[in-house]
Amino acid sequence: MESKTGTKVVIRPRIGGTSDLRGFKVKGRFERIGPRQPKGRNTLERWLESVNSSSTAEVCQTQDDEGKTDDSGFQSTSAQSLDFKKAEMPSVSDTDEETQPLTPKDIAQEPPASPGAKDSAGSELTQMLLHSDGGLGRTKTDGCPATSGGPVKFSAKITDFFSSPGLTLRPRRSEKSPEKQGTEKETTPSDVKWLGTPISELKRMPECGASLPPLKDDHDRHTVMIRTDLLQKGKVPVSFPTRFRDAWDDVHVKMPCSSHNLFPVENEVRAQNAILNYSASNAKKKDFTALHLYCTKVNNVVINYCHFFNPIPLLKAGMNHSITMSQEQVACLLANAFFCTFPPRNSRKTEYSNYPDINFFRLFEGSSAKKFEKLKTLMCYFKSVTQQMPTGLVTFTRKRLDKPPNWKSSQTPLTKLHITCEGTIEDDGYGMLQVDFANRFVGGGVIGSGLVQEEIRFLINPELIVSRLFTEALDHNECLIITGTQKYSKYTGYGQTYQWSGSHEDITPSDGWQRRCTEIVAIDALQFRSFLDQFRPDRLDRELNKAYCGFARPEEKRQNLAAVATGNWGCGVFGGDTRLKALLQMLAAAEAGRDVAYFTFGDSQLMTDVHNMHSFLTQKNISVYDLLGQYYSSVCKSCHGRRPDVSLYSFIYQQVSSSLAPDDSNMGSARQHVTTDCH
């Protein structure tokens, strides 16, 4: 196959769970410059070992596990029933390496990842976390000589990654407009980075929030695991109860310190033996050589604090329930997950068969450069909490939508929209309701090989990972809301180019419950093998209801609701059309009474198109839901190709009566847009 620029590319077969970044590769571009890494090589061991000149070249080679999915038996994520045909809806496991990435569908060159990037901070972190050992040296700062042209350059921002000239997108087809052909596509000047309402005019927490009621335990709806009467700002909350209460049943988390747990451990040697014995079926595959070198401070967190727990309830499917715990308790649970002390979940016959993994087994396997960077990010968290334990609280809320809106009869006008091709949800959307483009198994491949939007968020806010311990796979009418997590790390790049770039000081203010005003909602989108399938009415309703479930707070007044910070939810390998998903999220946010801050991650044309559509619908007060149904019945159902000739936005403009027709600029932009592979 040959691209527009003449670059020859080789199409490789897709391997389940792999990234779209690996769909195309420049022929002959990358050659192995060292012997193939032994499969048994341990990621943690490789990170801790002294790096010599030969290993610098070794880590730059093509990694054995980059094209493999993580070992897991978990099936379907977002592609559940709704009477969908299984043949149309491929399954995606909780360990899927690509949880709704925002990367271009087809690219001509795969950016190589280099574990040897310049990072003195990472070297210092390594030294501080290790036992004193003269045989261990600093990580070298020399970049990998991936090509003769020089060292690999990494994107400084996520938007740089998506807009870099190295990404060659598939050319768009020219749209056959029934009214006007050859119209110039409306574009936005390159110096225009946002459109719509200034982001400063959108509401944020805590300024817009109402006063919270007193924090108290409610057996049916809210489990509070600290002494609320002793809660003081700046002091570590007191756990409740002060002595561990055991519960070994199918409605609570089975804890490592339970008397029913057969392998109590006191040091890293016993930890290794216990883990190998506890997971006997995997004993031959596990390599814990580097565990002996790892920092004992994290082990102290396990030993000193793991008894400060009431039984933790499982957030099962269909529940409306919250769990509030201290950041200290979260740190204890994460330390246990790091040492893999939770009862294994690799049996299909246990009550955990529909839950994500929690133990970090797969993070230590192989020698992927991505896992190397993940470990540095997580070590930054453990270093922080062992030096100074944080004093806040975190709340995990599973929410079920019982009565979805009547979308057909809804006349709710769209709310304000700020749309930008720069910035990120986590940074520029501070104080807003921040959307996690989630896997049905929350966290996706965070403790495996995944490194896209959801996994990155779980790494820089590691307290999110604890949700995997007790959250069953999300159903179609459910979401998970996490309030109060802290950001500990900075990063650059995305996917293959991700790198930890140092610690982050989180200055987000706290609310009345001592939770940081960072509210993240995990909503999982459907996966579509057929592009046309997403326009079916039942699929549209499902996505609208899922987004509305995450956005709506019927118990709160709308003037107290912060804006939604979101982006290309359900696109990438999940097959969603960016323009449809933007429209659906705007409809759901309007019904929930929230404004929208939309981040296109470098796509300026998408920014222009969505803004024009929002302006048109707002000015003309048009209800768009019926038009979505008409588009499917009159365009998609009669389409014999892979994609329709008339795009959704073109159809919406064309179906409005002549008295409501948009101006030429809107028509030009819409008519020229042809639905392309999602960016």
Secondary structure, 3 states (H helix, E strand, C coil): CECCCCCEEEECCCCCCCCHHHCEEECCCCCCCCCCCCCCCCHHHHHHCCCCHHHHHHCCCCCCCCCCCCCCCCCCCCCCCCCCCCCCCCCCCCCCCCCCCCCCCCCCCCCCCCCCCCCHHHHHHHHHHCCCCCCCCCCCCCCCCCECCECCCCCCCHHHHHHCCCCCCCCCCCCCCCCCCCCCCCCCCCCCCEEECCHHHCCCCCCCCCCCCCCCCECCCEEECECHHHCCCCCCCCECCCCCCCCCCCCECCCCCCCCCCCCCCCHHHHHHHHHHHCHHHHHHCCCHHHHHCCHHHHHHHHHHCCCCCCCECECCCCCEEEEEEHHHHHHHHHHHHCCCCCCCCCCCCCCCCCCCCCCHHHHCCCCHHHHHHHHHHHHHHHHHHHCCCCCEEEEEEEECCCCCCCCCCCCCCCCEEEECCCCHHHHCCCCEEEEEECCCCCCCCCCCCCCHHHHHHHHCHHHHHHHHHECCCCCCEEEEEECCCCCEEEECCHHHCEEEEECCCCCCECCCCCECCEEEEEECCCCCCHHHHHCHHHHHHHHHHHHHHHCCCCCCHHHCCCEEECCCCCHHHCCCHHHHHHHHHHHHHHHCCCEEEECCCCHHHHHHHHHHHHHHHHHCCCCHHHHHHHHHHHHCCCCCCCCCCCHHHHHHHHCCHHHCCCHHHHHHHHHCCCCCCC
